[in-house]
Amino acid sequence: LKDKPRISNQCCAAFEKLATACQPLNDEPSNCLTPYFGEILEVLFNNATREDYHDAGVDLMQASYMTMTAMVQSACSSSEEVVYNLLVPALQTLESTLAE
């Protein structure tokens, strides 16, 4: 995700597909992404605030937030606290970005 904006955009798409594919069945408390869930969301959050993509022809903010949305929608119950802890900062950043 820290690579060139075009590559980072493709990584977001891959994470989004991975999250959808790993969606829990029957209210499973965890899945293969659970141990990495918080770190993935944090990296995606930081990716959304990169400044180097503006002239690259991709929108990393949109790609990152769409991927975070897919991750949250596919999260297991054991990841709820991680989601909550990231929700407030993500909304604050998004609000300040939209206000500009």
Buried (B, 14 or more C-beta within 10 A) or exposed (E): BEEEBEEBBBBBEEBBEBBEEBBBEEEEEBBEBBEEBBEBBBBBBEBBEBEEBEEBEBBBBEBBBBBBEBBBEBBBEBBEEBBEEBEEEBEEBBEEEEEE
